Amino acid sequence: MDLKKTDAPTTTLTYNRNQIDAPTDNIYEAISVIAKRAEQINTDIRRELVDKLEEFATYNDSLEEIFENKEQIEVSKFYEKLPKPHALAVKEWLEGKIYHRNTEENTQE
């Protein structure tokens, strides 16, 4: 996922309920799928951020050597300005980019 090219909203939006539950015909199931995808996105973003911040980590115990690192601040600001994981997940859901299936329907046949 390319976070720089995403056009997911950074503010709160009201979505049409019928669009959200159209693929599943069940709003609760749709929200459950979106929530699971949001957790995956959040984990990926967090892992990426930690990896980038590890480059700036200093392992000294001296408090006197703490200083501001401008690159570290820029990386942090970039991730703070990103759309929230749930907004990215809803955007993917509405565009049909999330694969889902109901395993209960397959076992009953």
DONUVO-723099 format. One record per residue: x negated, y, z of N, C-alpha, C in turn. Coordinates in Angstrom, 2 decimals. Example, Ala and Ser with C-alpha at 12.3 -4.5 7.8 and 13.67 -1.06 7.14 Angstrom:
<sites>
SITE    n_c1    n_c2    n_c3   ca_c1   ca_c2   ca_c3    c_c1    c_c2    c_c3
SITE  -13.19   -5.69    7.80  -12.30   -4.50    7.80  -13.20   -3.30    7.80
SITE  -12.85   -2.25    7.08  -13.67   -1.06    7.14  -12.90    0.03    7.87
</sites>
This chain:
<sites>
SITE    n_c1    n_c2    n_c3   ca_c1   ca_c2   ca_c3    c_c1    c_c2    c_c3
SITE   -0.85   -1.16    0.00    0.00    0.00    0.00   -0.90    1.23    0.00
SITE   -0.63    2.13   -0.90   -1.41    3.37   -0.97   -0.66    4.46   -0.22
SITE   -1.17    4.82    0.93   -0.48    5.79    1.79   -0.54    7.20    1.24
SITE   -1.52    7.49    0.41   -1.65    8.84   -0.14   -0.60    9.13   -1.20
SITE   -0.13    8.09   -1.86    0.80    8.28   -2.98    2.26    8.04   -2.59
SITE    2.53    7.77   -1.34    3.90    7.50   -0.94    4.71    8.79   -0.90
SITE    5.97    8.66   -1.27    6.84    9.83   -1.23    7.98    9.62   -0.24
SITE    7.71    8.81    0.78    8.71    8.60    1.83    8.84    9.89    2.65
SITE   10.02   10.15    3.14   10.25   11.40    3.89    9.50   11.40    5.22
SITE    9.04   12.58    5.61    8.37   12.72    6.91    9.33   13.24    7.97
SITE   10.55   13.57    7.57   11.56   14.03    8.51   12.72   13.05    8.52
SITE   13.63   13.26    9.41   14.79   12.39    9.54   15.79   12.64    8.41
SITE   16.27   11.56    7.82   17.27   11.64    6.76   18.47   10.77    7.13
SITE   19.61   11.12    6.60   20.80   10.30    6.74   20.96    9.51    5.45
SITE   21.05    8.20    5.59   21.20    7.33    4.43   22.63    6.84    4.32
SITE   23.03    6.51    3.12   24.34    5.93    2.87   24.33    4.49    3.38
SITE   25.22    4.19    4.28   25.28    2.85    4.87   25.48    1.78    3.81
SITE   26.27    2.08    2.81   26.55    1.12    1.75   25.30    0.78    0.94
SITE   24.40    1.73    0.78   23.15    1.45    0.08   22.24    0.57    0.93
SITE   22.24    0.81    2.22   21.38    0.04    3.11   21.81   -1.42    3.18
SITE   23.10   -1.67    3.31   23.53   -3.06    3.48   23.93   -3.75    2.18
SITE   23.78   -3.10    1.04   24.17   -3.71   -0.23   23.46   -5.03   -0.53
SITE   22.14   -5.14   -0.33   21.48   -6.42   -0.66   21.90   -7.60    0.22
SITE   22.32   -7.33    1.45   22.64   -8.43    2.37   24.12   -8.52    2.72
SITE   24.90   -7.47    2.45   26.31   -7.37    2.84   26.48   -7.43    4.36
SITE   25.42   -7.13    5.09   25.47   -7.13    6.55   24.49   -6.07    7.04
SITE   25.00   -5.02    7.66   24.15   -3.91    8.08   23.13   -4.36    9.13
SITE   23.51   -5.26   10.01   22.61   -5.71   11.07   21.45   -6.53   10.50
SITE   21.75   -7.37    9.53   20.70   -8.15    8.88   19.75   -7.23    8.12
SITE   20.29   -6.23    7.43   19.46   -5.28    6.69   18.55   -4.51    7.63
SITE   19.08   -4.05    8.75   18.27   -3.31    9.71   17.20   -4.22   10.32
SITE   17.53   -5.47   10.54   16.55   -6.42   11.07   15.38   -6.61   10.10
SITE   15.68   -6.75    8.82   14.64   -6.92    7.81   13.78   -5.65    7.73
SITE   14.43   -4.50    7.74   13.70   -3.22    7.69   12.80   -3.07    8.92
SITE   13.30   -3.45   10.08   12.51   -3.34   11.31   11.29   -4.24   11.27
SITE   11.45   -5.44   10.76   10.30   -6.36   10.67    9.26   -5.81    9.70
SITE    9.71   -5.23    8.61    8.76   -4.64    7.65    8.08   -3.42    8.26
SITE    8.81   -2.63    9.03    8.21   -1.47    9.69    7.12   -1.90   10.66
SITE    7.33   -3.01   11.36    6.30   -3.53   12.27    5.05   -3.94   11.48
SITE    5.24   -4.57   10.32    4.10   -4.96    9.49    3.34   -3.73    9.01
SITE    4.06   -2.72    8.56    3.43   -1.49    8.09    2.67   -0.83    9.23
SITE    3.28   -0.77   10.40    2.64   -0.15   11.56    1.34   -0.88   11.91
SITE    1.36   -2.20   11.88    0.17   -2.98   12.18   -0.93   -2.70   11.16
SITE   -0.58   -2.63    9.89   -1.57   -2.34    8.85   -2.17   -0.95    9.02
SITE   -1.33    0.03    9.29   -1.82    1.41    9.46   -2.72    1.49   10.69
SITE   -2.30    0.87   11.77   -3.08    0.91   13.00   -4.45    0.24   12.80
SITE   -4.47   -0.90   12.12   -5.72   -1.61   11.86   -6.65   -0.75   10.99
SITE   -6.08   -0.13    9.99   -6.87    0.74    9.10   -7.44    1.94    9.87
SITE   -6.64    2.55   10.72   -7.08    3.69   11.51   -8.18    3.29   12.48
SITE   -8.02    2.17   13.16   -9.04    1.72   14.10  -10.35    1.44   13.38
SITE  -10.27    0.83   12.21  -11.49    0.56   11.44  -12.21    1.85   11.05
SITE  -11.45    2.86   10.66  -12.07    4.13   10.28  -12.65    4.85   11.49
SITE  -11.97    4.78   12.63  -12.46    5.46   13.83  -13.64    4.74   14.46
SITE  -13.77    3.44   14.19  -14.92    2.69   14.69  -16.23    3.25   14.15
SITE  -16.19    3.81   12.96  -17.40    4.39   12.37  -17.93    5.55   13.20
SITE  -17.05    6.23   13.91  -17.43    7.41   14.67  -17.69    7.09   16.15
SITE  -17.50    5.85   16.54  -17.60    5.50   17.95  -19.05    5.61   18.42
SITE  -19.21    6.18   19.60  -20.51    6.22   20.25  -20.38    5.41   21.53
SITE  -21.41    4.66   21.84  -21.35    3.77   22.98  -22.29    4.25   24.09
SITE  -22.34    5.55   24.30  -23.14    6.13   25.37  -22.24    6.43   26.55
SITE  -22.79    6.27   27.73  -22.03    6.56   28.94  -22.19    8.00   29.40
SITE  -23.01    8.73   28.71  -23.28   10.10   29.12  -22.16   11.02   28.65
SITE  -21.57   11.76   29.58  -20.52   12.70   29.24  -21.08   13.96   28.58
SITE  -22.35   14.20   28.75  -22.95   15.41   28.19  -23.08   15.35   26.67
SITE  -23.07   14.15   26.12  -23.30   14.00   24.69  -22.00   13.94   23.88
SITE  -20.87   14.18   24.50  -19.60   14.17   23.78  -19.49   15.46   22.98
SITE  -19.20   15.33   21.71  -19.07   16.49   20.84  -17.96   16.24   19.84
SITE  -17.51   17.29   19.23  -16.44   17.16   18.23  -17.03   16.69   16.90
SITE  -16.39   15.75   16.31  -16.80   15.26   15.01  -15.70   15.66   14.02
SITE  -16.03   16.53   13.10  -15.01   17.07   12.19  -14.40   16.00   11.29
SITE  -15.22   15.03   10.86  -14.67   13.97   10.01  -13.66   13.13   10.79
SITE  -13.95   12.87   12.04  -13.03   12.10   12.87  -11.72   12.85   13.06
SITE  -11.80   14.15   13.24  -10.60   14.96   13.40   -9.78   14.95   12.12
SITE  -10.43   15.03   10.97   -9.72   15.00    9.68   -9.02   13.66    9.46
SITE   -9.69   12.57    9.83   -9.08   11.25    9.69   -7.84   11.17   10.58
SITE   -7.95   11.63   11.80   -6.82   11.60   12.73   -5.66   12.46   12.23
SITE   -5.97   13.63   11.70   -4.90   14.50   11.18   -4.20   13.87    9.99
SITE   -4.97   13.19    9.12   -4.36   12.52    7.97   -3.33   11.49    8.42
SITE   -3.69   10.68    9.42   -2.78    9.64    9.88   -1.60   10.21   10.65
SITE   -1.78   11.36   11.29   -0.67   11.99   11.99    0.37   12.55   11.02
SITE   -0.07   12.96    9.84    0.84   13.56    8.86    1.56   12.53    8.00
SITE    1.18   11.27    8.10    1.82   10.23    7.30    3.28   10.05    7.72
SITE    4.10    9.59    6.78    5.47    9.23    7.18    5.44    8.08    8.18
SITE    6.42    8.02    9.02    6.49    6.97   10.03    6.74    5.61    9.35
SITE    6.29    4.52    9.98    6.47    3.19    9.38    7.92    2.85    9.05
SITE    8.87    3.28    9.88   10.27    2.96    9.57   10.74    3.71    8.32
SITE   10.22    4.91    8.09   10.59    5.65    6.88   10.02    4.96    5.64
SITE    8.79    4.46    5.76    8.19    3.71    4.64    8.97    2.43    4.38
SITE    9.39    1.74    5.44   10.14    0.49    5.28   11.50    0.73    4.64
SITE   12.19    1.78    5.05   13.50    2.09    4.45   13.32    2.43    2.97
SITE   12.29    3.19    2.65   12.02    3.55    1.24   11.79    2.28    0.42
SITE   10.98    1.35    0.93   10.74    0.08    0.23   12.03   -0.72    0.09
SITE   12.86   -0.73    1.13   14.12   -1.48    1.10   15.05   -0.94    0.02
SITE   15.18    0.37   -0.03   16.08    0.98   -1.02   15.58    0.80   -2.45
SITE   14.27    0.68   -2.61   13.69    0.47   -3.94   13.64   -1.01   -4.32
SITE   14.06   -1.89   -3.42   14.08   -3.32   -3.70   12.71   -3.97   -3.67
SITE   11.79   -3.42   -2.92   10.43   -3.94   -2.87   10.21   -4.93   -1.73
SITE   11.22   -5.16   -0.93   11.09   -6.09    0.19   11.81   -7.38   -0.17
SITE   11.09   -8.49   -0.11   11.68   -9.80   -0.37   12.27  -10.32    0.94
SITE   13.49  -10.80    0.88   14.12  -11.38    2.06   15.02  -12.52    1.61
SITE   15.24  -13.42    2.53   16.19  -14.51    2.26   16.76  -14.96    3.59
SITE   17.95  -15.48    3.53   18.63  -15.96    4.72   18.40  -17.47    4.81
SITE   17.62  -17.90    5.77   17.29  -19.32    5.88   18.46  -20.15    6.35
SITE   19.42  -19.55    7.03   20.59  -20.30    7.50   21.46  -20.74    6.35
SITE   21.57  -19.94    5.31   22.38  -20.30    4.14   21.75  -21.46    3.39
SITE   20.41  -21.53    3.35   19.73  -22.60    2.63   19.83  -23.93    3.38
SITE   19.87  -23.94    4.69   19.93  -25.18    5.45   21.33  -25.78    5.49
SITE   22.38  -24.99    5.25   23.75  -25.48    5.31   24.13  -26.23    4.04
SITE   23.43  -26.03    2.98   23.81  -26.66    1.69   23.41  -28.10    1.62
</sites>
